[in-house]
Amino acid sequence: MTMGSSQSTAPSTAGAVEGGKAFPIPKGMSLSYWLQGVRSSPLIDHRTTEDLPKTADVVIIGSGMSGTLTAYELLTRPNPPKSIVIFEAREMCSGATGRNAGHCKPDQYRGFAKYEKIVGAEQAKKLLEHELETWSRLVEFVRAENVDCDLWVGDTLDVAMSQELAIKAIEVFDAYKAYGGKVDHITYISDPAEAEKVSRLKGAQALWSWKASTLYPWKLVAHIMQICLNKGLNLQTWAPVTSVTASTKAAGHWDVNTARGAVSARTVVYATNAYTSGVLPDFAKYIQPTAHMCNKVVPPRAFAGGKALQNSYGVLAARGGLYSINPRCSADGVVLFGGSNPNQGQLKAYLDADPARLFDDSLGNFQPVTDAVDELTASAFAGWGDDAPAPGVGPEYSWSGIIGLSADSLPFIGKVPDRPGQWISAGFHGHGMAHIFTCAPGLVTLMQGGTWAETGLPECLELTAERLMKIRDTPNFDKPVV
């Protein structure tokens, strides 16, 4: 790859703002499985220029999937901006995109009842169709660009581990189907014995399967980022934005302020997800940060080689728990556990005891969450514990990532009210991989003067003053959709 000049720096100690109060950028951060695997990449600490430019046509805050894909859409469409700067507070793509469990799984029925209560049945149906379109676009892009990101395409399984959960799930499935939802691509197995056989999970009561993907998300972002750099993008890592203020020198411009100086731009994009309130304090009411854990587990012989897992999973478990499982079928076979497992509530209680923890992704190996992963593998995967304990087998470590919970469970896409020239793509509620590959292009369509209808996105995702007013006084930061 051709690279611009790059400089490595120590982390800034600059603070940002949450709800009008300063909070520190965490000095340390856990390294996810994805971040561990790219320590030699010069993109991690890339700075295109030693000094910040004074001005830019567009400034994007955040270098994850949202920010990078937004830049790509701007630079590859007709009449691209002459200059774009991306600011990243720490390493490139070290936020949610670089910390998830690597699952791009479009929800194809399960969220229908929840979304119906929030936005009505028609919008709920559109949301599920939108997620399938998002997955399709991601797969098409990776294949067309021949991106080296461990893409796997295969059957993902939703597995109900009790009769009660199976009944609830089929009720939602049937309701979606009755409303006209497309389900002919979903295989439903109601026989417990057959569900156990297909899923390899003891105690499985029913399952639903359809196509989904796993991948190395950091490498996909790096590929897109390199295209942008080749087209003139200026990437500045370790440059946390402290505020965005109206320019006193140029009418209609905004000063994007950092400890290293300010860049003035007419257009600013917040691709900041959980950290949005740090630079847009009013959004503390609408996007709430919270840490989630992912676990890396090296499978034993019974689940290696010719016996390796061949599906990704959403395991519906007790107490509303959901294990998102990525066995990296087409790569190294390491099994990654994410989602909201039954002990995630204990992590939430720990975080709520100190608000500063909500932004801190240095947390690792939170034992109750790891215990739940151990319990699932020991009780449900037949033969998992047959081997004697040995170094290099079993749970290795876990890491934290910060999810941006939305006050109505849906991301915010569009203009920032009362701030002309400011745009946002954030609040993905733990489900960004199933949204971003359509939301970022949609946002750019709006930025270029298009209508919402031209974005092709569900109407309920549009950020409007009316939507904010509706949820302002009664936010519902429900558990994430995974």
N, C-alpha and C positions, 0 to 999 in steps of 0.2 A: 504494500500500500504506500502511496505517496503521502507524506505528512508535511504539515506546516511546522514552523518553529514551535517548540514545546518547552515549558519551564516547570520544574517541580517546586512546590512551595510548601511551607508548613501550614497547618490549618489556621484560619483566622479565628480570633477570639471575639469577633464582632457579635453583637446580639441582634435578634430580630424582635418582633412584637407579636404577642398573642393576647387578643382581647384588650389591647391598649397597654399591656404590661410587657416589659422586656423579658425575653428568655434567652439563655445562652445556646449557641450552636454546640451540640455535644462534642467534647474533646476527643472522645474515642468512639469507635463504631464497630459493631460486630461485622465480621466478614461472612457474607452468605456463601453458600456453595458456588454460586456464579461468580462472585467477586474474588473468591480464592483462586479460581481457575484462570484468571486473566491478569495476574500481578505483573507480568512483563509487558502488557500492552501500553504503548505510549499515550493512548487516548485517556487513560485513567487520570492523568494530571496535566492534560494538554492545555496550553494557552497559545492561541494563534499569534497573538502579539504580546510583547512584554508590557506595553502600556495600553490602557483602555482607550479606544477611540472616543472622541468627544461627542460624536453624534452617530446615529444609525437610523435607517428607515424603520426597522423593527427590532425590538428587544424581546426575547423569550426568556422567561425565568423558569428554569428546570430543564434537565437534560435526559429525562427518562423517555419512555415511549411517546408520551403526549407531546412534549416539547420538540423532540427530534423529528417526529413524523410531521408536525406542523411546519417546521423549517423545510423539510423535504418537499411538502406539498407547495409551499410558497416558491421554492427555488426551481421546481420542475414544471410549473405551469407557465403559460404565456405571460410576458411582462412581469418577471420576478422583481422583487425589491433589489435595489442596488447594494444594500448592506443589511445583514442580520447579525445580531450578537445573541448568543445563548450564554446566560449566566448559570453556573452550577455552584451551590454552596460548598460542596465537597468533591469527591471523585465523580467522574462522569457516570451517569446512570447508577448512582448508589442509593437511590430511594426505592420506592415500592417495586418498580420494574426490575431492579437488580436484586430484589430480596424475596420475591415470591417463590412458589414451588414449581414454577415452569409449566403451568397448566393453562391451555386455551380451550376451555370447555364451554360451549354455548349452552345456556340453560334452555331446554326445549319443552319443558312443561312445569317443572317444580315450582317456579316462582309465580305462576299464573295467579293463584289465589291471593298471594301477598300483594302483587302489583294491582290486581283488580280492586282491592280495598283502597289503594292509594290513588290510582289514576283512572279506574274504570276498566271494564273488560276489553274494550277496543284498543286502548293504549297498551294494556297488558299483553295482548296478542301481538301488537306491533313491536313491543320490546323483545319478545322471544324470537320473532322473525328477524329483527335487527341483529340479535346476537349470532344467529346462524350466518347472516350476511357478513358480519365482522370476521367470524372464523374463516369463511370462504375467502375473503379478501386477503387475510393474513397468509393463508396457505398458498394462494395464487402468487402473491408477491415473493414469498420465499422461494418458490419453485422457479418463477420467471427470472429472478435475480441470482439463482443458484447460491443462496446464502448458506454459509457454513454455520448452522445453528442447531444441529441435532434434531431437526424436525422429525416428529413421528406423527403419522396419521393412522388412526385405527379406532376400534370400538372402545368408547368409554362406558363404564357401567355405573348406574345408580343402584345401590344395593340396600334394601331395607332389612334391618337386622332384628326386627320383631314384627309380629302380626299387626300390632297397633300402628306401627310406622308404615307397614305395607298398605293397610286400609286407608290411612290418611293420604298416602302418595297416589293410590289409584283413584281416589275421589277427586284429587286435583287433576290428574291425567284425564279422567273422564269428563270433567267439567271443561277443560281446555278443548278437548276433542268435540264436545257438544257445541261449543261456541264457534267452531269452525277452524280451530287451530290445526295446523299441519302436523300429523303424527305418523304418516305412513312410512317414514324413515326410521321410526323407533320400534325396536323389538321389545315386547313385554313378555316376561316369563313369570307366571303366577305360581307354578309348582315349586315348593321349597326344595325338593330333592334336585330338580333341574337347576334351580337358582344356585344351590351350593356347588354343583358340578361346574357350571359355567364360570362362576365368580371365584371358585376355590376358597370361599369363605364359609367356615362352619357356622351354622345357625342362620344363614341367609334365608329369608322368607319369600322374597320376590326381587326381581331386578328389571331395569329398563336400560337399553343400550342404544347408542347412536354414535355417529362419527365426531371425533374431537382430535385435539393435538396436544402434544407436549413439545417443548423446545428449550433452548438455552436463550432466554430473553435478552440477556446482556449482549450476546453476540449479534442478535438481530439488530438491536439499537446501534451497536458499533458499526455495523455494515451501513446502515442508513446515515449515521453521523459522518462516516468517511465520504459518502457521496456528497453530502452537504458541504463538508470542508473543501472538497475538490471544486465545488461551485462557488467558493468564496466566503462561506460562513466563518464567523469569528467565534470560536468557543473559548470561554474563560472558566476554568475550574477553580475550586477553592476561592470563590468570589461570592460570598453570601450577600444577597441584596438585603439592605436594612430598611429601605422605604422607597416608595414611588410618590413623587411630589410634583405638583404643577410647576413647569419651568417658569422662571422669572425673566428669561432671556428670549424665549421664542414662544409666541402665542400658539396655543393648540398642541404644545409638546409636553412631554413628561420627562422628568429627571429620574432615572433609575439609579439609586444611590447605593454605593458599596464602600467598604473601608479603603478601597484603592482608587476611589473617585466615582464620578457619575457619568452616565451616558444619556444624552438627550435623544428622545425618539417621539415621533408622532403616534406610533403604534406599539403597545405593550401587550404581551400575552402571558397570562398566569397559567403555567403548566406545573403547578406547585402542589397539587393534590392535598395531602394531609398538612402540609406546611403553609397553606394559603393564608391563614390568619396572621402569619408572621410578617407578611408584606401587605396584606389587605385586611386590617383588623376587624372590619365590620363582618367579615365572613366567619368569625369565631362562633356566630350564632347558627351558621349553616353547615360548616364542615368541622368535624371534631376528630382530632388525631387519636389513635390508640394503637398500641403495639400488638402484633401478632407473632406467633412463633412458628418456625418451620424446622423440621427435624430431618437430618440425614441418617439413613440406616443402610448398612451394608448387609445384603441378604445372605443367609446361610446356604449350604449346598442344596437343600431341598427347594430353594427358589433361585438357583443359579443355573447357568448353562442352558441345556435343553428344557429345564424346568422353570426358567425365569418367567416372571409375570409378563403377560402379553397384552394387558389392558390397563388403562388408567381408570381411576375410581372416584366416586363420591359415595362414601359409606355413611348411610343414614343410621345414626346411633342414638343411644339413650340421652335424655335431658336436652333434646334438640341439637345434639352434637352432629357434626358432619366432618368426616375425614376426607380431605382431598389428597389423593395418592397418585404420584407420578413415579412409575418404576423405570423411567428412562430406557424404554424397551429397545430403541435403536441406537443406544449409546453405551454407557458403561454399566448399566444395570443397577446402579445405586437407586435405592427407593427413597423418594422425598415425600414427607408428610406435611401437609399444610391444612388449611381450613379451620373450622371452629370445633375442635374436638371437645368431648364432654367436660374437660377440666379447664377450658379456656376462660370460664367464669372466674376461676381463682386468679388467673393472670389479670383479668380486668379489675378485680378487687385490689390487687397489689398496685396496679397503676393508679387507680383512683385515690389511693391513700396519699399520693404525692403528685400533683399536677405536672411537675417537671418531668416525671417519668413518661408521660404521654408522648413526648417528642424524642425520647432517648432510645436510639436503636443500638445501643451498646450491650443490651441485655442478651445473655445466652444461657442455654440449659436451664430454663425455668422448670423445676422438677415435676410439678403436677402435670404439665402438658406432656413432658417426656414420658411420665408414668402411664398416661392414657395411650400413647403410641405403643409402649411396651405391652400394655394389657391387650390391645387389639391384636398385635402380631402373635402373642402367646396363646390367646384364646380362639382366634378365628382362622389363622393360617395354619392348616394342618402340617405338622412336621417342622414348623419354624424353629422350635426349641430343642429338636432332637440332637443336634450337634453339641459337643462339649464347648463351653465358652472358650474363645480363642482370640488373640489380638487381631484387630482388623475386621472382626465380624460383629454385626449388631449395631446398636446406636453409637454414632461417633460424636456428634455434637448437634446443637441447634442454634439458631440465630433469630434475631428479631427484625421485623420490618414494620414501618408505620403505615397503617391503613387510614385513608381519609374517609371517615364515616359521613354520609350525607344525611341531612335532617329529614329528608323524605325518601331515603334509600336510593336515589337516582343521581347521576352526575349532573353537573352544571355546565352547559355548553352555550356560549354566545357572548353578547355584549355585557360588560359590567355596567349596571345602571348608574346614571349620573356621572360617568367617567368616560367621556368621548375618546375613542381611540384605544380603550382598554378592553381586552377580551379574556375569556377564561375557559379552560378545559380541566376540570378538577372535581374531586368528591366522588371517586369511583366506587366507594363502598366495598372494597376488597374484590372487585370484579372487573378491574380495568382491562385485562387481556381480552375480555369478551365485548369491549366497547370501543377501544381506542382506534382500531384500524378503520372504523367508519366515522368516529367522532372527530378525529383530527382533520380528515378531508372536509367534513361538513363545516367545521369551524372556519377553515380557509375559504370555503365558498361564501360564507357570511362576510368574512373580512374583505372579500373582493366585490362586495355589493350584491351578492345573491340573496334570494329569499330563503326562508326556512324550508319551504316546500322543495326547493332545489337541492337541499342537503340530503334529502331522502331519509332523514332521521325521524324517529318518533317525536311527536310534538311535545310530549311530556318532558323531554330532556332540555328544552330550550330554557335558558336563564332569562326570566322576565321579572320585572318589579312585582307583578301580580303573584307570581309563584313564591317569591321571597316573602311577600306580605302574608300569604296563606300559611306558611310554615314558621314564620318568625317567632310567634308567641307559644307555639306548641310543637317544637321540634321533636322528632322521634328518632333518636340515634340507635336504631335497632341493630341487632347483630349483623355482621356483614353477609352479603350474598356471595357465596363461593361455589 
